[in-house]
Amino acid sequence: NDEVHLYGLLHQLAFLAEKAKDEKDLENLAETAKRYGEIAEEKFAAWRIPGRYLVFGDRKDLAELKAAELTPLTAVLKEHDAKSGKAARRHRR
């Protein structure tokens, strides 16, 4: 689960920041933050959220993404309804 993974990364960064005592710890924190940022970017890219939405926060910018996610669900529901309709017609006879 991406959300849990990202939470774990953030939690680890907070832990490292809290425990940093010297320059070596801060260098480790910076390197870790850079790598975790790369991981977050990879995950974010896979989600296909439009950059416009991040800048302006307009939910209309998510319409295309929602449609793409709902298309497979719509097909499954239509198939289910078709099968359910056939089953109901068989039971009425």
N, C-alpha and C positions, 0 to 999 in steps of 0.2 A: 504494500500500500504506500503510494507516494507521499501522502500526507504524514503518515507515521515516520517514514524515512526522513523527510525534511524536518520534522519535529526533533528527531534524534540528532540530526546534524546541528540544528540550532542549539539544542540543549548542551551538546558537547562543546560547542564554541563558547557558550556562557560559562561552562565549567572551567575551560582552559583560561578564559579571561579572568575569572575570579582567582584562579590559582597562580597566575603569572607573577613571578617575583623578580626576575632579572631580564636582561636583554635577550638571552637565549630563549627563555620562555616566550617572550614577545615575538621573536622571529618564528618560533614554532607556531604560535597563534596566527601570525600573518600567513604563513604557508598553508596552514590548515584551512583558514578562512578562504584563501584563494581556491584551493581544491574543492571545498564545499560549494563555493560559488559556481564553479564549473559544473558540478553535479546538479545544482539547482537549475542552471541554464539548460542543461540537457533535458531535465524533466519538464521544464516549462515549455521548451520547444515542442516536445511531444504532445503537449496539451493543446497546441494551436490556438492559444488565446491571442486575439489581435492586439498589437501594440497600441493601437488607438484607444482601446478600452482602458489600458493601464494609464494612459495620459489623461483622458477626459472622463472616464468612468461612466460612459453612456452605455446602458444595457442594450440598446439597439445594435451596438457593434458586435454583440454576442449572438445575434439572430442566426447568422450562417453556421456558426459552431453548434448551436442548439439543434438546428435542422439536421445537420450531419449526424449528430448523436442520436436524434430521435428517429431517423429513417429506418435503421435496423429494428428498433423497437416497434415502430408502426407496422413493419412487414410481419413481425412475429405475432402481433396482436391481430392483424387481419387473418393470418393463417389460423390462429386459435379460434377466432370468431367463425371462420368458415367451417372448421372441424366441429365446433360446438353446434353450429346450425344444422349440419348434417346429422349429428348424433341426436339432436332434439327432434328433427323430422322423423328419424327412424323410430324413436320411442313413441311418437304420436300415432303411428300406424297400428 
